[in-house]
Amino acid sequence: MGTELIEVYDDPQGLAAGAAARFIVAARGAIAARGRFLVALAGGSTPELTYQLLSKPGMKEQVDWSKTWIVQGDERFVPADDSASNWRMARRALLDHVPIPSAQLFPFDTLVKSPGESAQRYAQTLAALVKEPGSMPRMDLIFLGLGEDGHTASLFPHQVSLHEESAWVVACPPGVLPPPVDRMTFTFPLLNASREAVFLVAGVKKARVLAKILAGEATRDEYPAAGVQPVEGTRVWLLDRAAAGKG
Ligand code: 6PG
């Protein structure tokens, strides 16, 4: 793995401020170095505060949205207006409030026949974003969550998706946590090509799993988040005190 960084904030608000700051710094760095910022958003509930913060006056002007491309690290196979849709959450909290060209927004297509088809199409969408044809897309930043069962994105414990070596995006059945819907998710090869993988983890329920992962005591089969190890990038943990076991 590349480098690792852990930051502990007092509460979820502090964590969100830290995450928003990382987003802004990553955007500036990527745009200065490569002319664009390619970011993959996380779903679930924890990132919502971060997205809201980034959409606020005073914050949103700090990102050059005209040079920002937004994709999703995972999605639930539900219509885009369903309350379980990760894209809906990101749109309502952030994307509807910033001046980003719609051609630079890439939600999963959940109107196709199956999660498998959606995943396949998404891989093609990502392939089209790469400047050198055939090469693996590298996210400048990917936000990720951690489930109390150790899952991240929609990579759930003991599923076959954890052993995918070639596909960038796959479909998978639900895990044990709600909502009980099929998913599409980035696989480890794509996640680990990221320049910066940033976990946002809040709450005491995550503390046990997190401690095991940070201690290096978890296999990716048991706790998939342990398998996120950017090859030439940074793994960042933004935690609140409760998740860090200091609550
Ligand atoms: C999803 C997610 C998932 C999420 C974790 C943590 O679609 O469910 O992307 O990986 O990040 O389940 O979710 P919370 O932030 O809600 O705890």
Residues whose N, C-alpha, C, O or C-beta is under 5 A from the ligand:
A	BS01	6PG	A42 G43 G44 S45 T46 P47 D74 L144 G145 L146 G147 T152 A153 S154
